[in-house]
Amino acid sequence: MINGILFYTFATVLVFAALGVISSRNPVHSVLFLVLSFTQSSALWLLLGAEFLAIVLVLVYVGAVMVLFLFVVMMLDVNAEQMREGFTRYLPLGLAVAFVLVVEIGYVIGFKIPGSPFSSVPEGYPADYSNIKELGAVLYTEHVYAFELAAVILLVAIVAAITLTMRKRPGLKKQKISEQVSVRREDRVRLVKVEPFKE
C-alpha cells in the first residue's frame, strides 16, 4: 500500500518536472527541472530495490553532469528566443512520439500478457543479495565494449563543451602566452637615475 502511494507520488512529480524541462522559457530553469526529474527517478529506482543505480543517478547525473550542463548553458549565453523559433515546426512529431509512448504504457498497464514480466509482481530479494555484484558481473563481462564506448563518448562530449566555451567572442580578453614569454625587460621597465637632493 505504502509502496503504491510513494510510486504514484514520485511518478507524478517526475511527469510534471519533465514537462517543465521542455516548456520552461529559461534554459537555467530547464536544467533545474531536469535535476528534479533525476532525483524523482532515483527515488523510483529505490522503490525497485536498485539502490546502486539510484545513488549513481544522483551522484553522476545530478552531481556532475547537471552541474556541467548548468555551467555550459550559462557560459554559452544561449539565445532562447532564437531557439524557440522552430518549436511549432516539430510539434506534430513530438505529439506523435508522445502518443505512441502513452499507447505503449497503457498497453503494459491495462493488458497483462500471460508469461510476460509485467504479468506478475516480482518477488523480493533475500537480505544478503547484492545488486552491485550482479550489475558489475554483467557490466564487465557481457557489456564491457559498450561500457568503454560510453566512456569515449563522454570524453568527446567534455572536450566539445570546453571547445565551445573557448571560441572567439567580441570583447573577450585572452592571454597571448608567446608574447608574455618573449618579453624583454627593456620593453616594460624604464630605469631612471634620480640625483640625490642636496641643500
C-alpha positions, 0 to 999 in steps of 0.5 A: 500500500505504502509502496503504491502511494510513494510510486504514484507520488514520485511518478507524478512529480517526475511527469510534471518536472519533465514537462517543465524541462521542455516548456520552461522559457529559461534554459537555467530553469530547464536544467533545474527541472531536469535535476528534479526529474533525476532525483524523482527517478532515483527515488523510483529506482529505490522503490525497485530495490536498485539502490546502486543505480539510484545513488549513481543517478544522483551522484553522476547525473545530478552531481556532475553532469547537471552541474556541467550542463548548468555551467555550459548553458550559462557560459554559452549565453544561449539565445532562447528566443532564437531557439524557440523559433522552430518549436511549432515546426516539430510539434506534430512529431513530438505529439506523435512520439508522445502518443505512441509512448502513452499507447505503449504504457497503457498497453503494459498497464491495462493488458497483462500478457500471460508469461510476460514480466509485467504479468506478475509482481516480482518477488523480493530479494533475500537480505544478503543479495547484492545488486552491485555484484550482479550489475558489475558481473554483467557490466564487465563481462557481457557489456564491457565494449559498450561500457568503454564506448560510453566512456569515449563518448563522454570524453568527446562530449567534455572536450566539445563543451570546453571547445565551445566555451573557448571560441572567439567572442567580441570583447573577450580578453585572452592571454597571448602566452608567446608574447608574455614569454618573449618579453624583454625587460627593456620593453616594460621597465624604464630605469631612471637615475634620480640625483640625490637632493642636496641643500 
